[in-house]
Amino acid sequence: MRSTPLGRPWRRFLALVGTAGLALAGAVALPGTAQAANVLTNPGFESGSLSPWSCTGNLGSVVSSPVHSGSKALTGAVSSSDIAQCSQTVSVQPNTTYALTGWVRGSYVYLGVDGGASTWTTSPSAYSRLSVSFTTGASQTSATIYVHGWYAQGAYQADDVSLDGPGGGGSDTQAPTAPGGLTSTGKTSSSVSLSWNPATDNVGVTAYDVYSGSSKVLTVSGTSATVGGLSASTAYSFTVRARDAAGNTSGASNSVSVTTSAGGGGGTGFKQAAPYLFEGWGDPPNVTTVMNATGVKWFTMAFVLDGGGCNPMWDGNRPLTGGVDQSVINQVRSAGGDVVPSFGGWQGSKLGANCSSAGALAGALQKVIDAYSLKAIDMDIENSDEFENEAVQARILTALKTVKSNNPGLKTIVTFGTSTTGPTYYGNRLIEQAKSLGADIDVFTIMPFDFGGGSDMYGNTVNATEGLKNKLKSTFGWDDATAYGHIGISGMNGLSDQQENTTPAIWTSIRDWADSHHIARLAYWAVNRDRPCPGGGVVSNCSGISQSTWQFTSITAGFTG
């Protein structure tokens, strides 16, 4: 029986035991015994924030469920390239034994101290108690406690972490120097990003406290931070102080004043959680059942194609009205929801490529808008016939400009593929043409998948979206908030065509990131696949992984922007 994945944790465990053994061998006095007092701050995450815990890759967050006790716990969104390590550095006394315990839940979750002992367990469905002890060195005054998961093993939870022993302090009374060079690196209507030069200390700086006026608003371990929860069009003054393990605090840095951007985020105000639903493929589910089970309200209906002669039909062969697609749309609306039809896709006879002119294409789009009194339409621009054809790109954008002008309040969405770092050549060209043509596109949606097997789906999605944001800023002259407000993400649940695995935990992390950055739209392909079939591969009617039925739709429905 394999006790650890890929053998890597076992080698790491041996290395840590060796380090602990050397520390014990070098001790010159018998260690003291820790008194029972938890020296960790925010050990159960009941404050509702991570501070003063710091998590790699920004992959940690505080959740309300599942918890071990109280009302909050930590979750770490492990990826294929990041174990989501969350740590806290505390002041300790030299030559003293401490007892570290914590409750964890997930596959291969570790609890330990940097440079010392650790322990781990696998308890995917229930909290399990971990416990390990360590002894500080003869001159040690600080210790970094950590908890983390393991590569590609799914999200973990931790709660009620305790380090029992006497607090530090002792002979270290020297405060760090004040941080210098504090500056603002960006702002939105609700946040300000800051950076500063590191402070120095005779033992070591362990944290930086960020102040707004006289109030401490954030604690971080690095030399940058983003302060959120601010009011629009409001002036704030910030300073930073450094702190060491003994609790000595520096003087304040220079002060920097920043006025947040105007309200509304600069976006379109359009927010939409709309997973794809396809009535011509993949054992289509009963839409009322899905809505009742998940709370989802919007669906992206796939696909409107050319039935011949620039004539819109569902999938190119089902009638625009009077068929199964209209029946489903009626059911969605009867249940209080709505739909956004998607034109195009990867294959089939597409209107953008086959309509002879922008005017003819606008006429075809108008037929669908009129048939369903639409509030939004999506142009899924893919493959060489549309995406990689600059003339067709221009035709589509011009047609969208026309129908938007003719239908006040209509929202227009373009959806296209991406690289892991942002739009490709043709994606950049699409954005540039939208600007030059004055198309006034509401949402630029990227499809961050099919990057290649084994990809870090969370990290690559975030990086691709940040690349899109930067392109929108440079093309349109927008600030961060405005650019995010024009962005959509359309993922692929479970296994992708290239065997990438977006798990429910990863999709939850993507949704939470999308919410925190106030993007406009979240979708995925497709509700037809939102059913479990572990080991089933890439198929049309299930995800290929272990999940709950309609789990991705439920996660998506929680997107608020």
N, C-alpha and C positions, 0 to 999 in steps of 0.2 A: 504494500500500500504506500503510495506517495504521500508524505506528510506535509510537504510544502510545494508550491508551484515552481517548476523549473529549477529547483534546487537552490535558487539564489538566496532566499531568506536563511537557509541553513548555514551557508557560508558566512553571511552577515552575522548571524548569531554567534558562530565560532569566533569571529573577529572581535565581537564585543566582549565575549567572555574572556578572551585573551587580554584585552585592554584592562578589564576590571581586575583580573588576576595580577597584572603588573602593578596596578595601583596599590593593591593590598600588600604585595610583596615589598613595596618600597616604603611602607608606613614605618614610622620610627616611634610611634606611641600607640597605646591601645586606644581604639576609638571610643568616643563617648556614646551615650545612648540617647536617642532622640526623645524629646517629650512630645506627647500626643497633641499636636496643634497643626492644623492645615496651613501651610505657608503660601499656598497658591492663591491667586486672586481670580475671582469669577470661575470657581472650580466646576460649577454646574451650569454655567452659561445662562443663569437666570437673569442677568442684566439685559438680555436680548441682543447683545452685541458680542463680538469676538474679543474685544480689548480686555486684557493685554495679550491675548493669544495672537500669534501671527502664523498664517498658513501659506505654504508654498503655492505659487501659481494662482493666488486668490481663489483657491478651490474649497476653502472652508466657509461654512455659513451656519447660522443658528436657526434651528427648526423647532416647531412645536410638537412634532410627532415623527418617529417614535421617541419617547423619553424613558429614562430609567426612574427618575423621580422629579418632582417639581413640574414646571411647565415648559422647560426648554432643554435642548441638547445640541451638541455639535454634530454636523455631518460633513464629511470630506468627500468631494466628488473626484475619486481616483480616476486617472486616465491611463492610457497605455504608456505614457512617458513621465508621469508624475504621481507619486504616492500620496499626495495631499497631506504632507506632514504639517501638523499644527503644534506649535511649541510656545513655551513661556519660560523666560529666564527669571530666576528668583535668587535672593540673597540667602546664603547658607553659612553655617559655621564650619571651620576646618575640623578635620579629624573626627567627624560625627556620622553616625549611621542614621539614615533616613529610610522610611517605609513609603513606597509609592504604590498607590492602588487606583483603580478606575474601572468603570463599567463600560464595556464596548459591545458593539453589534456589527457583524459583517464578516466577510471572508478575509482571513489573514490580517488581523488588526494587531498592531504593535503598540506597546507602552514601554517607555524607557527614558534614560537620561543620556544626553550626549557624552560620548567618551566613556560610558560605563555600561551597566547592566540593562538588559531589556527582556521582555517576555512577550509572547503573542498567543493568539488563539484564533480559531475559526468558529464563529457562531452566527451564521447568516440570518437567522430568523428570531433570535432572542438575545437579550443582553447577558453578557457573561463577565464575571469579575476577574480582573487581572491584578497581580500583586508581585512586586519585586522590591528588593532592598539594595541600597548601595551605601558606600562609605566615602565621604569626602576626603580629599588629600590634605596633607599637613598644612598647606597654605591656601587652600581653595576657599573662595568667598562667594562664588556664584555657581549655579547649576541650571542647565537648560533641560526642561522636561518636555517630552514630545509624545504624540500619539499619531499614528499614520496607518494607512492601509497598504495594499500591495498592487503592483502594476496590473491593470486590466482586470482586477478582481471585483470591481463594482464599488459603489459608495459604502462608506462605513459611518457608524454613529458612535459617539463617546459622551459620557455623562458622569457627573460626580467623581471627578479626578481629585485625588488627595495626596499631598506630600506631607507626611507627618514628621515633625521635627522642629527644632528651634529656629527662629528666624535669624537672619544674618545681621550684619552690621559690624560689630566688634571694633577692630582698630582702624578700619577704613573710614576716614572722615573727610577725605578730599573729594570735592565735587568736580564733575567734568567741566571742561571749558564750554563756553556758550557756542551753540551752532552759528555758523556764519553764512552769508550769502543767500538768505531766504528770499525766494522769488516765486511768483505765480507762473505756472506753466500752462494754464488753461482754465476756462470757466464755462459754465452753462447757466441756465436760469436757476438751477437749484444746487450747484456744486462749484467748488474751487479746488484746483489741483496745485500743489505746492511742492517745491524741492529746496534742499539746503545742503551746505557742506557739512561733513561729519565733525562731531566734537571729539576731543581726546580726553583720556582719563588715566590715572595711575594704574588702575586695575582693568577697567574696560567699560565702555558705554553699553548698556543693555536695552535702553528704550529711549524714545523721543516722545515728549508730550506736546501736542499741538493745542494752542490756545486761540480762541476767538474772543478778543477783548480780555477779560479776566477769567473767562470760563474755559476749563480744559474740555475739549470736544473730541479728542482722539489720541490714542497711544499706538505707536508703530515701532517696529524694530529697525527699519531702514531709514533712508534719507529722503523719502518722498511720501506724500499722502494726498488723498482726495477727501475733502470735507463735504459731506452731502447734507441734505435736509435743509437747505438754505432758501430764503425767499428771493423771488425775482426782483431785479432792478433795485437791489439793496447793497449798500456799502458795508464791508466787513474789514476788520483789522486783525491780522494774524501774527502770532509769534510762536517760537518753538523753544523748548527747554530739553536738555539732555539729562538722563538719569542713569546712575550705575546700580550694580547689584545690591549695594548697601543702602540704597535709597537716597543717596546724596544727589541733589538736583542743581543743575547749572543755572546761571543767570539767563535772561531771555535773549534770544537772537534779535537781530534787527526786525523791525515791524514792517509788514507789507500790507497795503490797503487795496482791496479789490471790490469792484461793483459787479454783481452778478448780471447776467444777460436778462433781456426782457422776458416776461412771462410767456407761457404757451409753448415753450420749448422751440419755437421757430419752425416747427413742423406743420403738417397739414391738419392736425387734430384727428386724423383718421387712425383708428386702432381696430385691428381685426385678427381674431384667432380663427383660422379657416382651413382645416385639413382637407386634402383632396379626397373626393369621392367619385368613383367611376362606375357607371351603370352598365358598361359594355364589357366588363372584365372582372375577374377575381371574386366570383361568388358574392355579388353586392349585398351588403347587410340591410336589414330593415332600418331605415333612417330614424324612425320614431323610437325604436329600441335604443339606438345609439345615443340619441339626444336625451332620453330619459335617464340613461345610465351614467352619462358623463357631464351633462349640463352644457355641452357645446351648442352654439347658436348659429354659427356660420359654417358653410361648406364651400370649398372651391370645386365646382362641378367640371369634370373633364370628359371629353374635350370637344370643342366645336371645331369642325374641319370643313373642308370644301366638298360639298356633295356633287360638284360639277357646275361649271359656269359661274363661279364665284357665289355660290349659293350655300349659306350656312346650314349645316345639319350636325346633329350629335354624332360624333365618331365618323362623320362622313356618310352615314347610311341610315341613321335613325331620324325620324321627323323632328323638326325644330319644336313643334307643338303637338299635343295630342297623344304623345307616346309615354314610355316609362319615365323619361327624364322629367317631363312636365309633371307627371304624377308625384315624383319624389320632391320636386320643388314645391308643389302644393302642400305636401305633408310637412316639409320643413317650415314653411310659412305659417301653416296652421298651428304648429307647435311654438310659434313665436320667434322663429329664426329667419335666416335669409341665405342667399347664395350669391357667389361671384363666378360666372362662367369663365372657363379658361380656354383660350383659343390657341391651337398649335400643339406643342409637345414635341417629342423626339421624332416620331414617324407619322406617316399618313400624308394625305393630300391637304396641304395647309392653305388657308385663305391668303395669308401674307405673301406667300410665294406665287400663288396662282391667280389672284385678282390682278387685272391688267394695270391698274393705277391706284394711287392713294385714294382718289375719289370713289372708285369702285369698291375698294376695301372698306372705306368708311360707310358706304351704303350697306355692305354685308353686316358690319358690326351693328349698324343702326337697326337692322331687322331683329337682331337678338335683343337689343336694348328695349325695343318697342314691345316685343313678344312677352317680356317678363318685367317690364318697368324697373330696370336694373338701377342699383345704386353704385355698382362698381363692376369693372371688367378687368380680366387678367390676360395679357399676351405672353404666353410661354414661348419664348423665342429660342429655338434650339437648332442644332445640326447645320450642315453646310447650305441648305436651301434658304434659311432665314438668318440665323445668327451670324454665319460666316459669309454673308452676302451684304455688302454695305448698301447697295441700292435697295434691297428688300428691307433692311433696317430702316432706311429713310422713309420708305413707303409706309411701313407700320407706324412709325412715329408721327408722320404727317396725318395719317388716318386717325390716330388717337387724338391729336390736336384738334382735328375737325369735329369728332364726336363729342369731345369735352366742351368745345365751344357751343355745340348745338344742344347740349343736355346739361344745363346748369346744375351743379352739385354732383355730377358723375365723377367718381374717383377712377383714375387709370393706373394700372399696375403693369410693369414689365418684369418678367421672370427669366433668368438666364443662368448659365453655369459660371463657375469661378475656379480659380486656383486656390491653393492654401494660403496665399498671401494677398488675395484680392482679385479684382477683375483681370481677365486675360486681355490680349490685344483687342479682340472683338468686343469684349465687355467695355473696355475703355472707349472704344470707338462708338459704341451705342450711347454711352453717357455723353460723350462729346457732341454727337449728332442731336441728342435730345436738347442740349443747350443751344446749339446753333440754329435749330429749327424752332425754338421756342415752344416745345411740345408740352411743357408744364406737367411732366409726369409726377404723380403723387407718390408712388412707391417703387423703388428699384429693389427687386427681390432676387437674392442669389440662392443657388442650390448647392450648398456646401457638402457634397458627397461625391463618390466615385473618384476620390483622390488617388486611390491605390490601397491594396490590402494592408491591414494593420495600422491604419492611420489613427492618430489621436483625434477623435471626432469632436471632442469639446474644444481642445486647443486650436485645431485647424478651423473650426467654425468661427471661433472668436477672432482669430487672426485674419481670416478671409473677410469677415464683417468690418473689422477695423481698416483693412485695405480699401474696402468699398467706401467707408466713411471718409477716408483721406482723399479718395478720388473725387467724391462729391464736393468736398470742401474746396479742393483746388480748381474744380471745373466751374462751380456755381458761386464761389466766394462765400459759402455758408460757414457758420461756426459749428462746433461739435454737436450742439443740441439740435440745430436745424438739420444737419446731415443725418443724425440718428433718426430723426422724425420722418425721414424719407426712405428708410431702409426696411426691407423684409427679409426673413430667413425661411427657406423651405427645405426641410431636411428629409431624410429617409429613415423610417423606423426599422429597428432590427438590422438584418443583414442587407447591405447594399449590393449592387451588381458586381462590385469588386470585393465582396466579402468583408467590407468594413462593418463594424458592429456598433450601432448606436443603441445602447441599453436604455431602459426607462430612467435609470439614475442619471445617465449622461444627458438625455433629453430634458430631464428636470433641471439640470444645471444650465443647459442652453436656454431654456425658458426663463429661468431666474436671471441669467445674464441679460437676456433680451428685455425683461421687465426693468431691470436696474438701469439700463441705458435708454429706455423709453423709445424703442424702435416702433415702427408702425404696424408690422404684420408678422404673424407666425403661422406657418403651415408645415405639412409634411406629406409625403407620399407613402402610403395612402391608408384611409380608413379600412379599405378592403383587406389590408394586410395586418390590421390591428388585432391579431389573434395569435395565441401561442402555438408554436410547433417547433420546440427545440430540436435542432439537428435536421430541420426540414429544408434547409437551404433557401435560396432566393426564389420564392414562388409568389403567385399573385394573390393568394387568399390567406396568408399568415406571414409572420415576421421572420421565421427561422430561428427564433430564440425563445427562451422561457420568459413569459410575461403573463399578466392578467388580461383577460379579454377587454378590449377598448381602453387599455391603460394609457397608450400614447395620446388618444383622443382626450382622455380626462386631464392629462398633464397639459396638453395644448389649450384646453378650455380654460385653464387657470391663468393664461396670459392676459394681462390687462394693459401693458404698455405704460 
